[in-house]
Amino acid sequence: MTLRINTLFLLSFLVFPFFCLSQAETGMKAPELTLEENYNCGDKSLKLESLKGKVIVLDFWATWCSPCVAAFPENNALYAKYKDKDVVFIAITDDPKEKLENFLKKVKIDFCVGRDDDQQDFKNYNVTGRPAMFVINRDGTIVSRSNHLTEETLLEVINTNGVAPEQKSTYHEVISNGGFRGGEDPVFNGMKMMTGKDKSCSPELIDQFIIRPSLENNSSGASAYRMKENHVGITYSCGSLEDLFVFLHELPSTVWIENKVPESCRYDLVYWRKNDSFEKAIAEIEEGLLSGLSITFDSISSKKNVNTLSLSKASEYIRSPEQLEEGTEKAYTSINDFTSRLEELTKQYYIIDPSMKDMLVYNQGMEWKRLHEANPTEIHDFLKNKGISIKTESRMITSYVINRK
């Protein structure tokens, strides 16, 4: 069995834990840029000194960073709306020249892009994770630093040349999820963040296997996994029983599971043990889940109406992972993510023809954020325009039921 991690679950948790935590740079004079080469700029200088008197947005990003790439349509729109108000956007990456240029052929960025080969600008701005967004006011002072630029923040800087400081809380907010890698406990990481002890002891090789009710109840499930020094690490945060079994059995969505256990709990699972394969770790986790909660997970074969996706014609928009040029990975979305989203929206079954197994769809116009805002008809139309047909038919399928023992 090959472990397939749903990229929609992973997006925030692979990147978010490493967003810049230090905000010390706000209020300081913005360091001058030292970019090696720029794109989409014409003859425009990317030196801050020559841009003084303008509001400048710096977007530190990378071609491999899903949230970075997902934000380009929104940032393009902000740039188009405010460029006549002396607002300049500059996207800065340390991707190699060929990788970046491949990406720019596939993804539309309307504003300046700069290449920081030696990472000097990343160092000068203390960027340790991405996306990292800086807003510099007309005086050359950094007034905002975040992982996402809102129109409200940009307008505030345009209108007032600054950003009002946030009101400090009079209580300690508990951070119940501090982000995680596979095998790490999100609650422990959250406590480290809350107490400011980011460098406290985190033993790497002590076994742990935890299944517990989650402290969170409003977020969607997220997962991560890794293998290190003969240890397998798997973490799933804030998952319903259906979510956990979708993850363990690599199912497209919870549509395939009927839950007859009358409860609304969400769970965390944390697994870090010496093991020689993910398959054995997954089997051990499932055994612990079934035993600990006194439940069964049973398969049922029956005839159902399903929507089958297949290629109706050869399409330049459909690629296998091996066919992608380096740097263009985030310009494509797995066909599995489209079917998962359609199942979530329609509560119907979607099956991918074997000829399209593991294929990727060119996603411009239906990027990650747009996919989560679109309705089923819009997603269907997008896929059909890419040469994918969707046919409803009756087929024998295997679905699952969660029962009490």
N, C-alpha and C positions, 0 to 999 in steps of 0.2 A: 504494500500500500504506500502510495506517495502522499505525504501530508501537503494538502493545498490550503493555504491560508487566504481567507477572503480579504482582498486588498482594501475593500471599503471599511472593514473593521480595523485594519492595520494603520491606515493613513495617519491618524493623529498620534498614535502611540509609538510609532517608529521614529517620529520626528519631534513631537511635542516635548518629551522629557528633557530634550537637550536645547530647547530654546534658551536664549540668553536670559539669565536670571538677574544679572547685575544691571541696574538702571543708573549707575553712577555717571554715565556720560551725558545724561540730559542736563542742560544748563551750561555745558561747556562749549567752547568754540569748536566748530566742526573741523577735524583734520583735513588737510588738502588731499585730493585724490591723486593717485600715482598709476593710473591704468595704462596697460601696455598697448591696447588697441580698442577701438570702439566701432559700433555698428548702428545703423539707423539714425545716424546723427548728422549726416552731411558734413559740412565744414564746422559744425558747432563745437566749441571747446568744452571739454569736460573738466576744466579747472574751476573749483569753487570760487576762486578770486574773481574770475571773469563773469560768474553768475550772480555776484552779490547784488542784492536788491530784488532777487526772485525767491520764491518759496521752492525749496528743493526736496524731492523725495528720493531717498536712496533705498533700493530694494536689493538686499544681499540674498542670493538664491543659488540654485544649482539645477542642472538638468535632471538629476536623480531625485529631487525633492518634490514629492507629490503635492503638498500644500502650496509650494512656490509656484508650480506650473498651473495648478488649479486657480490661482489668484490672478493670472494674467488677463483673462477677459474682463474682470472687474476693474483691474488697474488700467487697462486700455480705455475703458469707459470713463474713469475719473480723469485720465489724462486728456481725452478728447473734450470733456466738459469744461476743464479749468485751464487748459494750456494758454488761452487768451487772457487769463488773469495772472500771467507771469509765473506759472507753475511748471517746474521742470521735473520729469521723472528720469531716473538713471538706474537701470538694473545692472548689478555687479555680480559676476560669477568668476570662480577660479577654474572652470572647466577648460580643458585643453582646446586649442584653436579648432581642430577638425571636429571634435565632438560638439562644440558650441555651434559651429556653422552648419552641421547636419541638423541640429535641433531647430535653428532659425529657418531652415527650409520647410519645416513641418508645422511650426507653431508661430502664430501671429503675435508679434510684440510691436506696438506702434511707437514706442519711445526709445530713447537711447539705451544701448546695451554696452557695457564695458567689460573687458577681460582683465582680471587681476591675477596673472600667472604666478607671481611670487607670493600671493596672499598678503601683500603689505597693507592693503586697505582693510582686509579682514582683521589684521592685527591692530591697525590703528584705531579701528572702531570696536575692538574687543568682541568680534563676532565669533561665537563658539557654536552656534547652531542656526538653522535656517527654517523658514524665512525670518529675516531680521529687517524691520522697516524703520528707517529714520526720517524724521521731518526736520528740515533746517530752515529757520526763519530768514527774513530778508537781511538780518544783521549778521548771518553766518553762525548762529547759535543753534545747537541741537535742542529742540523743544519737545520732541516725542520719540520714543523708541518702543516698538512692539513687534509682535509677529503678524499683525494684520492691520492694514490701514483702513480706517472708516472714513466715509465722506464727512461725517460730523467733525472728526479731528482735523481733516484737511481744511474745511471751511473755517474752523476756529482759528487756525494759523493764518489763513488768508485775511480774515477780518480783524484779528487782534494782534497778529504777529507773535502769538504764543499759545500755550495750552494751560488752562487752569489746573493747578495741582489737585490730585484726588484727595478727598477728605479721608484722613486716617481713621481707621476703625478703633473703637474704644474697647474691643474685645479681641481675643485670639481666635481667628477662624480656623477650624480644623480642616486640614487638607487630607481628605480621605483617599485620594489617589494621586500619588506623586509621580506617575508614569512608571514604566517598567520595561525591562528586557525579559526574554523568556526565562522563567525560573525565579524571577525577583518578585517580592511581595509589594504590591502597590501601596498598601497601607503603611508598611514600614518606611518606604521611600517618602510617602507623604508626611510622616512624622519627622523624618530627617529635614525635609524642607521647612516644616513649621517651626522647628527648633533651631534651624540654621546650622545643623550639624551635618553638612553634606559630606564631610570626610570621616564620619564615624565608621567604626568597624563594620564591614560587610563580608563575613566569611564566605568564601567562594565554594568550598567543597563540603559543607555540612548539609546532609540530606534533609529535605523537608517535603512533605506532602500534605497540603491543606485543602479542605473543602469546607467553606463556611458561608453563612449568609452575608451578602455584600452590604457595606455601609452606604453605598450609593443605591439609588432606585430610579433615577430619572435619565440616566445616560444609556446609550446602546452599548452592547457588549463589545469588548476589544480584546485582542489576543496578540501574543508574541511567542516565539520559540527560538531556541538556539542549542548548539551542542558545544561543549568545551571540556577538555581534559577528561574524556570518557563519561561526562555527565550530560544528561538531557535536561533542558530547562523549558518548561511550558507554563505560561501564565494566561489565564482568562479572567477578565475583570467584569463584574456586573452582568452576568448572563442569566437569562431564564433557563429552565430545564431544557426547553426546546433549543435555545441558542447553543447550550453546551453539547447537545447531541448532534446538532448540525455541524459543529466544529469537529467533534470526535469522529463522525462518520462521513465527513466531507460532502454533506448534502448541499444542494443549491440554496435552500431557504427553509424556514420553519413550516412552509406549506406542506412539506412531506411528512410532518409529524402531527399526530393527534395526541394531545395531552389530557389524559383522564384523571390526573392527580389534581385535586381541587386546592391549589395554593398559588400565591402570587409572589413567592420569594424569588429574589435574584441572588446569584451565588458568585463568589470568587473561587478560583482554584489556582493553587500554586504548587508546581511540581519541579523539584530539583534533586535528581538522584543519579547514582552511577548506573548507567545503562548503555547498551551497545547499539540501540536503534530507537527511533521515534515510534515505530510500530509497537514495540514492547511497552514503551512508556504510555502510549495511548490506551493499550489494552489494560494496563495496570490502573490508569485513571478511571476508565469506565467501570472496572470491577469495583473500585472503591466507591464510586458514585452510586452504583446500583445497590451495593451492600449497605452503605452508610444511610441512604435515604429509603431503603426497603422498597425499591421499585423494580420494574422490569421494562425492558425496551424490546418490543416484539415487532417482527416484520410481517406484513400482510400483502399478498399479491392479489390484485383485482384489476378489472378493466375500468379505465378512466378516460375522460376526454383530456387530451394534452395538446399543447401548441408546440409543433416541431419546427425548429429553425434549421434551414439548410441554405447552401449557396445556390441561387437560381442561375447565376452566370459568373464567369470569371470577373474578379473585381480587384482593382489596384488598391482598394482601401482595406483589404483583408490580408493579413500577413501572419506568418508563423514567427515565433520568437527568434528563430535563426535567421530570418530574412531582414530583421531590423538593422538599420545603420546605428553605429554607436552614438549614443546621446539622444536618440529619438524615442526611447522606451515610454516616456510619459506622454507622448503624442498619441498613444494607443491605449485602448481599454480592453481587457479580456472579455470575450463573449460571455464568459461565466458571470461577470458582474452585471451585464445587461439582463440576463435571464433571472438572476437573483433579485434584481430590482423589480422586474416585471412581476415576479411571483409575490413579492412583498406588497405591491400595489393592487394586484388583481385577485390574489388568493387562488390563482389557477396554476396548473402545472405547465412548465416549459422544459422541453428536452432539446438538446443540441445534437444534430446529426453527427455521426462519427467522423465524417469528412471535415468537420469544423472543430474537432477536439483541440483544445489548447490554442485556438486561433485568436488573433488580436484585431480589433477594429479601430481604424483611424478616427480619433474622437473629437476633432475640431468641430465645434457646433453642439457637441454633447459631451463637454468635458465633465470631470467628476462632479463639480458643484451643480452644473446644469442637469446632469443625470438624476440628481436627487431632488430637483425641483420640477422636472418634467412629468407630464401625465402619460399613461400607457399609450395613447394614440400618438403622441409626439415621439415616444421612443420607437414604436412600431414604424412610423414613417421614416425616422432616421435610419433604422436598420435596412428597410426596403430600399432607400436611396443608395445604400452601400452595396446592394446586390444580394441581400439576405431575404429569403422568402419565409413567411410564417404561415403554417398550415395546421388547422385544427383537425385532429383525428382521434379515433378510439384505439387505445393500446393497453396491453397488460403492463402494469408497472408495480413496483414494490414500494409501499409506503410503510410508516412505522407508527406504533402506539406506545405511549408511556402509561403504565398501569401500576397500581399498588400491588405488592406481593400478597 
